[in-house]
Amino acid sequence: MARIVLYLLVFVGGMTIMATEMSASRLLAPFFGNSLFVWTNLIGLILIYLTAGYFLGGKLADRRPEPGLLFKITMAAAVTIAVLPFIARPIMGIAMEGIAEISAGAFLGSFGVTVLLFALPVTLLGMVSPFAIRLRMTGVETAGNVAGGIYALSTVGSILGTFLPVLLLIPWLGTRNTMLLFAGALAAVSALGLARSGGPRLYAGAPLLMAAALAIPQGAIKPEPLSIFETESPYHYIQVIEQGGTRYLKLNEGWAVHSVYDPDDILTGAYWDYFLLAPWFAADKAPRQALNIGSAAGTIARQLIHYYPDIGVDAVEIDPEVVEVGRDYFAMDDPALTVHAADGRPFLKMNETQYDLIAIDAYRQPYIPFYLTTREFFQDIYDHLDDRGAVMINVSKVPGDDAIAEAIGTTMRSVFPSVYSFPGGTFNQMLVATRSPSAPGDLVARSGSMPSDVAGMAESVADGLTMVQPGGTILTDDKAPVEWLTDQMIINYATGR
């Protein structure tokens, strides 16, 4: 029986390590996002904590090979994990107040908060496997078998701890209750082991308290006076803000607005409006069929349908929950709009429709997925445009640093005969390419055929329009360092270089 309880502890401990890591990403996302830097912090630091736990657990087990001590360690880890979701959000809110703007803050903030919140429980859980090996060791002739069996059992638990939270528990129970559930399971096994080791029965109350904590009302994930809706999806923390009758869609840390809806005005005064100009770079007539990759809650699609009444729009959004929010809060329900919950590039591969406009606005701030920036991707775009078609992409930037826009622009130029670049705002650069050769003066020359609001934009855009020339960095599926370029841009901006 003692051996079974020990093996059960190893299994549940491995499961809890990964469940804590997966849940940690969801705790961080509303405040610091889920960018590559945040995930790097999270994974790297947890590996450091596990390393410390392996080392300390082995030394402690040699000094005091007592089962009761191991079960006390895992009980302490369980209690710490159970407390984390209740203290995490206030601490992260405080951390955010002192963090520099843009995503340098995401890096520094997630680093500090992860150190503070997850160091103790993960280090304690890292002690389990070496401690259990020492307790089961009876001689050197069986050392390999014992160690292999313990680590295999812990790994099986880790596999379950990876898939169960993501695929079932977090969508069903939420992040906080998922952490409580795994902490309660670890506490229950620890209490059973302590009871068999002669420990006080008081420990049995810990898993009961954690079970009772499941009934505590959740409250707002990220309190915001102007928030009218929030939820978590497998992809994002989603929040809808309403101010002065206008609604804004924010995802994850909320530094960027992904969609805007004003029932009384179609134009936003921001970069979304420029997608209305894209088809006129290539043709002297209104578009009839458009594709929007990264539609979010439908701002671009709504504008296209309003100004070009004969158009049909395929909108592609990877997160079905964002689509539902678009329908419920952003009037994303026009019959001319067909929404596809899919990833943009696979959608292209499975779709043979020809478009005269493709609009790309797919960001998980501040990063654009690398596979939506490569020559192979733009070749797919080229193949899906008709002869008078155009593609426009929004590229995130900071003032004075156009490295990413230049790399994406030259990559587009390796596929398209004509590529243009112009500012879309302080933190946006717009790139537009035409399937057939075109000239910079075509845009203004066609302004007489445009809707009046769009024609007004054409003249202002023409003043800042530049043609992208061949040469320079070409991004490919094999090598597209857009994350590195983004990180350099953020660091340079945050440090004032």
N, C-alpha and C positions, 0 to 999 in steps of 0.2 A: 504493500500500500504506500509506503514511504517513497519507493522508487516511482510509482505511478504519479504521485503528487509532484515529485520533482520534474518528471518529464512533462507533465501538464503545465508546470510553471515555465519551462523552457519554451514550449509551444506558444502559450499565451503571451509570454514576454516578447518573442519574435513578432507575433502578430501586432502587439501594442506599439512596438517601435515604428513599424511602417504606417500604422493607422494614425499615430501621432504626427508623423511627417506629412502625410497626405492632408490631414486636418489643419496642420500648421499653415500650409499654403493658402487654405481658405480663410484662416484668421487674418493673414497678412494682406490678402488681395484687396479688401475694401479700403485699406489705408495706403498700401505701397504698391498695389498692382500685382501682376503675375508675370512680369517681364523675365527675360533671360537672366538678368542680373539678380533678381529676387530669388529665382529658382537656384541659381548658382550659390548664392549665400546659404540658402536653406539646406541644400544637399551637402555642400562642403562643410558647413558647421556641424551638421548632424554626424557626418563621418568623423569629424574631429572629436566630438563628444563620445562616440562609440569607441574610438581608439583609446581615449582616456579611460573609458569604462572597462575595456578589455584589460588594459594594463593594471589598473587599480584593483579590479576584481581578482585577477590572478594572484597579485601580491597578498591581498587580504585573505583569500581562500587558503593560501599556504600557511599563513599565521594562525588563522582561526577557522578551520574547516568545520563550521557548525551550521547545520541546516536552518536552525532558528534565525541566525544572523542573515542568511540569504533571504529568508521570507520577510524579515523586517526591512531589508533594503528594497525589495519589490513592493512592499506595502507603502513605503515612503514615496516611491516612484508613482504608484497608483494615486495617492492622495494629491501629489503635485500636479499630475495630469488632469485630475478632476477639477482642480482649482483654476487651472490655466484659462479656460474660456471665460471665466467670470472676471478675471483681472486683466486679460489681454487687451481688450478694447480701450479701457481707460488709459492704460499705459501707452498704447500706440497713439492715442489721441494726443497725449502730452508730448510724445516724441515728435509727432508731425509739426507741432508748433515751433520747434527749434531747428527744423530741417530746411536746407536751402531749397529753392524752387526748382522746377523741372525734375528730371529723373535722377540727377545726382542725389536728390533727397530719397528716392526709392532705394537706392543702393545703401546709403549710410543709415537710413532709418531701419530698413529690414535687417541690416547687419546688427545694429545695436539691440533692437527688440528681440531678435532671435537669440542673441547671446544671453540676454536677460531672462527670457521666458523658458527656453528649452534646454539650457545647459544641464540643469540638475536632473530632470527626469530621464533624459536620454543617456546621460553618463551612468546613472544608476542602472538602467536597463542593460547597458553594455556590460555590466559586471556579471550578468546572469550566466552566460555560457561558460566562461572560464571557471566560475565558482561551481557550477553544476558538474563540470568535467572533474574538478578536484574531488568533489563529494563522491562521484561514481568510480573514481580510479581505485583499482585494487592491486595493480602491479603494472610494470612497464610492458609486459607481454600483451596487455589488452589496451594500452594507451591509445593506439591509433583507432581501434574499433570504437572506444568510448567517445573520443573527440569527434570522430566522423559522425557518429549517431547523434550526438548533441547538436552539432552544427546543422546537420540535415534536418532535424526536427525544428530547430529555430528558423531555418530558412523556409520550411513549409508554412510555418506560422506567418512569416513575413510576406509570403505570397498571398495568403488570405487577407492579411492586413493591408495589402496594396489594393486588391480588387474590390473587397467588400465595401469599404467606405466610398470609393469613387462611383461604383456602379449601382450600389443599393442604399447604403445607410445615409450618406450625406444628402442625396436627393430626397430621401424618405423622411429622415429624422432631423436633418440639419447638422451643422458642424459641431455645435456645442454638445448636443445629445449623443452624437457619434463618439466624441471624446469621453463623455461620461460613461457610455456603454462599455468601451474597451477598458477604461480605468476601473469600472466596477467588476469586470471579469477578472482583471489582474488582482484586484483587492480580494475577491472571493477566493481565488486559489491561494493567495498569500495568507489569508485568514485560516484556511484549511490546514496549510502547512504549519502555521504557528500553533494551532490547536494540537496537532500531532506532536509538536516539539515541546509541549508543556507551557505554551504562552498563555497570557490572560485571555479570557473570552471576550474582553472588551473589543478586541480587534474585529470581531464578527460584525460590529456595528458599522464599520467603514463601508463595506459594499451596500449595506442597507441605506445609509445616508446618500450614497451616490445614486442609488435607484430612486430615492425620494426626490433628489435634485432634478430628475428628468421632468418632474411636474411643475417646476418653477417656470412662470411665463417668460418667454424669450425676450420680449421687447424689441426695439428697433436694433437692427444690426449696426447701422451707422447713423446715429441720430442727426437729423438735419431739419431745421425749422421749415424749410420750403419743400421738403420731400413729401410727395403724395403716393409714392409706391416704391417698394424695394423687394428684391428677392435674390436668391442665389440659384445659378444654373450650373451644369457641368463645366461651362466655359467661363462664366463671369459672375461677379457681383453686379447687379443691375439696379440702378436708381433713377427715378423720374422726379425732376425738380420742376415746380411751377412758380413762375415769378411774373407778375404783371400780365397774366393771361397767356403767357408763352411757356411752353413745356420744353424741357431739355433732357436728353438721355445721357446719363453718365454711366460709365462702366468702370468697375474695379476702383482704383484710387480716386477717380473723378477729376483728374487734372484736365482732361480733354472732354469736350462735348461732342457726342457722336451723331446726334440728330436734334433738329429743332423743329417745333411745330407752333406756328402762330395762326389761329383760325382766321384771322383778318388780313394776313399778309403772306404771300407766297415767297417772295424774296427774303433772304436772311441777312444780307449785308456781309456775309462771310464767304468762304471759299466754295461752298456748295453751289452758289449761283453761277460760277464760271463753267460748270458742266453744261449749262444751256448754250454756251458759245461753241462747244467742241464740234458739233456737226458742220458748222459754217466754215471751218478751216478747210473742209474737204469738198463741200457741195454748196450749191446755191438754192437748196430747197430744204424744207423741214424734215427731220428724221421720221421714219415710219416704224422702225423696230430697234429697240435699245436693250442693252444688257448692263446691269449695275452690279458689279462684284463688290461686296462689302456694303450692303444696303442699310444695315442697322435698322432704324425705325422708319426709313422710307423718305427722308427729306429730298434726296435727288430725284427719286421716282415721282414724288408729288409735284415737283417743279416741272419736270419734263411733260407730265400728263396735262398740267395746266396750260403751258405755253404751246404745246404741240398736240392738240386734241385728237389727231388721227393716229397717235403713236400707240404702240404696244410695248410694255416694259417687262422684261424678265429680271427680277431682283433676287440676288443670291446672298443669303446670310447664313453663316455657319451655325449660329445658335438659335434653335427653335424658340427658346424663351424670349429672346430679343424680338423675334417675329411676332409673338403673341403680345408683347408690350407695345409694339408698333400698331397692331390692330386695335388694342384697347385704349391707347392714350395718344396716338399720333395719326389717326384717321388713315391708316394704311389698309384701305379696303376698296379702292377704286377698281371697277371691273376691268379696266385696261391694264391692271397690274397683276402679274403672276409671280408669286413668291416661292422660292425654292430654298428649303433649309438644307444647305449643302456647302461644301468647301468649293471656292471659286475655280481652282484649276481642275480638279476632277470633274466638275460640272462641265467645263469646256470640252473635256475629252469625251464625255458621253452625249454631247449636244451637237447637232449638225446645223443648227439655225444660223443663217447669215444675218448680221446686224449692220446698220449704218452708223451706230454709235455704241461704244463700249466705255462705260464710266467705272473707274477703279478707285475705291476709297476704303481699303481694307487694312486697318491698323489695330494692333493691340498695343496701345501707347506705351512707349514711343516707337515701338518696333513694327515695321512692315514685314510680313512673312517673306523670307528670302526667296521662296519658290514663286512669288509673284513679282519678282524683279529681274528674272534671268532672260537670256536670249531665247531659250527654249520656250519659256512662257509667252514672250512677245511674238514668237513665231506662231504659237497657237492662236493668239489674238489676231494676228495678220490673217490667218486662214479663216477666221470667223467673221471678218469684215467683208462687205461687198466692195466693189471697185471705187465707190465714192464714200467710203466709210472712214471714220476717225476714232481714235482712242484717246482718252484723257485720264491721267492718274494724278492723284494728290500725293505729294511727297512732303513728309514732315521735315522741318529744318529749324535752326536757330539763326538769329541775325548774324550775318557775316560768315556763315559756314554753309557752303553749297555742295559739299563733297558727295553726299548721298544723291542729291538731285542730279549732279553732274554724272555720277556713275550710272544711274538709271537712265538718264538722257542719252548717253553714248551707247548704252546697251540697246535702247529702242532704235537709235540711229543705225545700228548694225543690221536691223531688220527692215525698217521703214525708210522710204526715200526722203521724207520730210518730217522733221521733229522740231517743235517749238517749245520755248520755256518762258514763263512769266511769273511774277510774284502773285501769290494768292492770299497774302496776309503776312503778318509778322513771322508766323511759324509755319507757313505753307508755301510750297513752290508747285506750280501747276505745269505738267508736261503733257503736250498733245502731239500726236503723230497721225499722219494721213497715209492711207494705203496707196494712193496714187500721188505723184509729185504735185506739190502746191507751192505757192509763193506767199511771203509775208503780207503783201498788199491785198490778198484775196479776202481777208476777213473784213476789212473796212469796205471793200468794193461791194460786198454782198449785204451790207448793213441795211440797204433798202428793202430787202426781202425778209428781214428778221422782225419778230415782234418788237415793239418800241422799247420795252424794258431791256431786252437783250441787245438791241442796237446801241443803246446808251453805254452798255458795258464794253462793246466792241471797240469803241474809240479809245477808252481809257486803257484797255488791255494792249492795244496796238502800240501805244507809247513805250511800254516796257517789254515788248516782244523781242526775243532773240532766237535765232536759228541755231540748233545744235549741230555741230560739225562732226564728221567721222573721226574716229580715233579716241584714245583714252581707255579707261577701264571698261572691260566688257564682263558683265556678271553672267555666270553660267550655273547650271544645276550642280556642277562639280565644285565650283568655287564662286561663292557669292557672300563676301564678308560684310553683309549689311549690318549685322549686329555690332561688329567691331567698329565700323564707320559711325554707327549711331552712338556707341559708347564714347568714342573719341570726341564727337560733336558735343555730347552732354558735358563731359569733363572739361573741355575747353571753354564752354559757355559758363559753367559754374565757377571756374577758377579765373575767369576774365581774360583768358588768353586770346 
